[in-house]
Amino acid sequence: MALEKLGCDKQANEAWNKIIIIFDKAIRSDADIVLAYCAKGGALCYLKQYREGLEAFDQAAKLDPNSVAACGGIGYALYYLGDYEEALASYENLVQLDPDNANAYNNKGHALNSLSRFEEALEAFNRAIRLHVRETQAYEGKAISLIALNRIGEALHVYNQAITLDPKSANVHFLRGEALLQLERYEEAVQLYEQAIQLAPNNSPYLSGYFTQKAFASMHMKQYQEALDTCSQAITINATNATAWHYKGDILICLEFYEEAVKAYEEAIKLDPEDVIAYSNMGYALIELKQYNEALNMCWRATQLAPEDALAYNNKGMALERLERLQDALAAYNRAIELDPDLSLAYSNKGKLLKRRKTGNFFERLAWQAEAKNALKKARELGSMGKTPWVSRTIK
C-alpha cells in the first residue's frame, strides 16, 4: 500500500504518463520484459488506472510466474479494484514466494481487514512488524483491526508506537484521532486532527477528510460555529466530499438554520444517494420548516433504504403527526421503539401523541392515557435525547 502515498498533482501525473511510454518501448525492444511490465503496472496504478495496471502485472506473471513484483502488483491492483478475496489470494501466493517480505504481510493484513477477518489481519500485521519493525503502515492496519475488535485501548498504544516511528505522518495522527473519537475523547481527537492537517501537504487527497472529522468532533463538543467553519474548509478543498456536506447539515440543524441544512443535505444526497441518515435528518429539518409532506417523503425514503433505522421511523412519525395522521404516526413511533427500545425520543413522542387523543369511549381513552403515562415515564428513565439526537450517529 505504498503508491497512494506519493501524491496526485498534475505535474507528477504527466511525468508518470511519460514513464509509461518509456516502459512500452522497453517491452517492444525485448529488454527485461518482466521488469518493464511490472514498472508499467506500477505507474498505471499510481494513476489509478487499476484495471490497466492489473493487465500489465498479469503479462509479467505469465512470463515469470515466480516474479515477486508481478505477484505483489496483481494483489495491489485487485485490492484497489475492490476484489479483496482475489487480492488476498495473490498476497498468500506472495508470502509463499517471499516469506520474509514484510510488505506482503502488511498488504495481506489490509486485505483481511477489508474482508472483516480482523483476528487473521492482526496475525499478518504482527508478522510484518516482526520482519520490519519500522513498517508504519502495518501499525496503522493493526490498530484498525484492534478498533474493529473493540480493543481501542490497545489500538491507541499501537498508534503511539507508529507516531514514535514516524512523528511526521499525518495519517497516523488522524487515525489516532479516530480512535479517540470512538472513546468520546473529543477534545484530544480535535488536537490530533489539527496535527494531521498541519502535517499533510496541501495537495494531500486526505486533507478534506481530516477537516471533516475535526468538524464532527467539534460538533460533539457543541462548538457549532467552529465545526461549521471547519466543514466549510473541507468542502472548499473537495466539493465532492459527501460526508462533509452531511455534517454541515447536522451542524446547521444544531444552529437552527433549517433552510441551509436542507440545502446541505441535498448536496450530500446528490453525492451519496444511499445516505440514509441524510434523508432522515433532512426530514427533521423540513418538519421544523413546516414542510410536512416533503418531510414525510424524505423519512419514507430513509425507511425504504434502511428498514431497521429507528430514528428514521421516529422522524416519519413526527411528520405524520403534523399532518394529523395520528394512527399512522403512532404506528411509526411503535416501530421505532421496536427497532430501538432505548430511543427515548420515540417514547416521548408516542406519549405526547397519546395524551392528545380525544376520540373513543371512556375506557379506550383511559387506556391511552395509561399508555401515554408509561411511555413518558420510560422516556424520562432513558434520559432526554434533546433536539438533535443524530449528533451521535456516524455515517457508514
N, C-alpha and C positions, 0 to 999 in steps of 0.2 A: 504494500500500500504506500509506495513512495512517490510515484509520479504525480499524484494530486497535490503534493507539497510544493511543486515548482512554480506555481502561479499561472495566470491565464491572460497576460496582456497581449495586445495586438502585435507588438514587435516580436515577442517570443513565438507567437503562432506563425508568423511569416518565416522566422528562422527555421522552425520545425518543418514547415512545408518544403523549404529548400533542402533540408536534410533528407526528407523522404525521396525527393528526386535523385539525390546522390545515391541512396541505397538502391533505388530501382536500377540505376546504371550499373552498380556493383553486381546486382543479381544477373543482369544481362551479360556482364563481362566474365561470368564464371569465376569470380573471385570467391572468397569464403561465403558461399551462398547461404548457409545456415545462419551465420552471424548476421549477414545482411538482412535476411528475412526477420530475424529477431529484433534487430535495430529498427527496421521499418515498422514492425508491430508496436514497439515501444513508443515510437514517435506518433503513430496513429492514435494510440491510447491516450497519450498526453493531450492530443487534440480532441479527445472524447469521441473519436470515431472507432468505438469499441468493436463493432461488427467487422470492419475492415481490418482492424488490428488483429482480431481473432483469426481471420483468414491468413494473414501473414505468419502468425505463430504456428498455425496448422501446417502451412507449407514447410516451415522449418522442421517441425516434428516428423513429418513424412520423410524428410531427407535424413534426419537423425533422431530416431525415437528416444534416445538416451540424452538428448540435449536438455540440460537443466534450465537454460534460459528459455527454451521453447515451452517446456512444461510449465514453468512459472508464469510465463506470459499468457498462456492459454487460461490458466486459473484466474489471473488478474482480469483479463478481458471478460471472461464468463461472470465473474463476480460483479463487475460494473454493468453487465447486461441483465443482472438480477437472477441469473441461473445459479443459485447458491449450491444446489446439490452437485451439479456438474463441476463447479469451481472447487468444491471440497474434494471431489474425486481426483481432480488434477493435482491438488495440493498433497493428497495422500500419496499419489504417484511420485510427486517431487521429493517428499521426505524419504521415500524408498531409494530414489536415485542419489540423494544427497542428505544423509541422516544428520549431518552437522550444520545444516543450513538454518540459521535462526530465523531468517526472514520467511522461510517456508512454513515454519511452525506458527509464526506470527500471523501470516495470511490465512493459514488453516483455522486459527482461532477466530479470526474475523468472520470467516465463512460459517463456522459453527454458531457464533453469536447471532448471525443473521437467520439461522435456522432454529433459534431459541434452544440450542443444545448447550446450555451455559456451563454445566459441570465439565463437559468434554472440552469446551473452549478454554476453561481455566487450566486444564492439563496442558493444552497446546501453548498457551501464553507462558506458563511456568517453564516449559521446556525451552521456549525461545529465550527467556530471560537467563536461564542457566547457561545456554550456549553463548549468549551475548548480553551481558548484564546492562549494557548501555542502550539496549533496544527500547527506546521510549514508547514507540507505538505499541509494543507488547504490554507495557504497563498500562497504557490507555485502554487497550482491549480487555485486559484483566480486570481493571476497575469497572468497566461497563458490565462484564459478566457478574461481578460481585453485586453491583447495584440491582441487576435483574434478579439475583437470588436474595435480594433484600438484606445483603450484608454490607450496609452502607458505611459503617464504621471502618471495616477493612478496606473498602474502596477508597476512603479518604486517606488512609495510610499509604495505599499504593500511589495515589496521586501525589502525595508528599514526596515519595521516592522519585517519581518522574520529574517533579519540579526541581528537586535537588540535582538530578542528572542534566536537566535542560531548563534552566531558570528563564530562558527567553522564549519558551514555547507558548504561544498564545493559546493553542488548542488545549494544552494540559490545564492551564489556568481556567479556561472556560469550562472544561469537563468537571473540574473540582467544584466550580460554582454550581454546576448542575446537581452534583451530589449534595451539596449544602442546601440547595433549594428543596430537595426531597425531604431533608431533615427540618425544613421550615426555618432555617437559619438565614433569613433573607438579607439581613444587613451584611453578613460575611459573604454571601453569594454575590451581592452587588459589587463588593470590593474586588472579588475575583473576576467578574465580568469586565470591570473597569480596567484591570490589569491586562486582560486579554485584548481589549480594544486598543490599549496603548502599545502592546507588543505586536499586534497584527499589522502587516503592511497595508497601505491604502488600497491596493488592488486585491486584497485577500477576498476570495469568494465566500468566506465565512463571516466577514465583518458585520454584515447586516444582521446575521443570526445572533451575534454577540450583543448587539444593541437591543435586539428583540427580547432576549432573555433578561437583560438588565431591566427593561421596561416591565416585564412580567413580575420580577421580584420587587421592583419599586411599587407596583400596584398593590402587591400583598402588604406592603408597609404603609399603604394608604397615602403614599406620596404621589398623588394623582397627576399633578402638573408636571413633575419631574418625569413620571412614567410616560405621559403624553408627548413631551418633548423628545424623549429617548426613542419612542416609537416612530415619531416623525423622522428622526435621523435614520432609523433602519429603513424606512420607506424611501427616503431620498437616495440612499445607497443602492437599494434594489426595490424598484416599484412593483416587482412581481413576487415579493415576499408575502405570501398569503397569511402566514401566521402573524406578521406584524400588523396587517390590516385588521385581522380578527382581534388582536389585543387592543388595538386602537379603539375599536368599537366597544370593548369591555370597559376601557378606561373612560371613554366618553359617557357611558351609562353611569359610571360611578360619579362623574361630574354633573350628571343630569342634563347632558347635551344630547337629547334623544335623536333629533334630526340628523346631526352629524354622525351619531352612532350608526344609524340606519345606512348612511352612505358608506361608512367604513365596512360594515358587514356586507353590503352589496359588492364592494371590491373584493373582499375575502372570498365570497361565494363565486364570483366570476373566475377567480384563480383556482379555487378548490370547490367544485360543485358538490362534494360529498362532506363538507364541513358541517356536521350535524349541529354542533354547539352554536355555530354562527346563525343558522336558521332559527334555533330556539331563542337565542338571545336577541336576535333581530325582532322576533315575535314579541318579546317583552318590551323592547323599545317602542314598537308600534302600538302596544297597549297603552303605554304612557302618553303616546301622541293621539290616543282615542281613535286610532285607525283599526277598529276591531276585526273587520273582515280580512284585511291584509295580514293582521297579526295571526289570525286563525289559520290562514293559508301557510304562513311560514312555519307555525308549530306543527301543522299537519305534515308538511314536507319533512320536518325533523323526525316525526314519529314513523314516517314511511322509511326513511333512511336507517333509523335506529329504533326498532320497536321496543328495545329494552331500556331506552333512555327515560328515566323517571322525571327529570326536570322538564323535559320536552312536554310530557303529559301534564305536568303541573301548569306550565305556561299555556298549554292548549285549554286547560280548564279555566284559567283566568280570562282568556279571550272569549270562550263560550259563555262564561258568567256575565261578562259585559254586554254580550248580545242577548241576555235574558234567556239563554238556552240552559236552564238550570239543571235539568235532569242529565243532559249531556255533560255539563261541567262537573257534576257530581261523579259521573262515571269516569271522567278523566282524572279527577283527584284520587279516586279509589284505585285506579290503575297505577298512578304514580306511587301511592303508598304500597301497593302490592309489589312493585318493582324495587322500591327502596323504603323499607319500613322505618328508616331513620331520617327521612326527609321531612323535617319539622314544618317547612313551608307548606307542604301539601296538607298536613293535618290542620294547620292554622286556616288555610283557605277553605278546606272542607267544613270546619267548624263554623266559620263565619257565614258560609253559604247556607248551612242547615238552620242557623239561627234566623235567617231571612225568610224561610219557608212559612207561608201562612195558609196554604191550601191543605185539604184533607180533613178528616174528622178529628175529634178531640184526642183520641188515643194515638192516631198517627202523628199528630203534632207533638204530643208528649214524647213519643219515641224519638222523633227527630231532635227535640231539644236535649234529650238524654245523650243521643249520639253526638250532637254538637258539643256538649259539655265534655264528653270523653275525648273527642278529637282535639279540642283546645287544651285540655289538660295534658295530653300526650305531646302537643307542640311545645308547651312550657317545659315539660320534663326534658325534652330533647335539646331545648335551647333555641332561641330565635336565630334564623339564618340571615335575618336582616333583609335589606333591599337588593343586595347583589350576591346571591348565592353562587353564581357562576364563577366568581373570582377564584375559587378553589379548584376549578376544573381546568384540566390541561388538554391540549389538542393532541390527538394521537397521530 
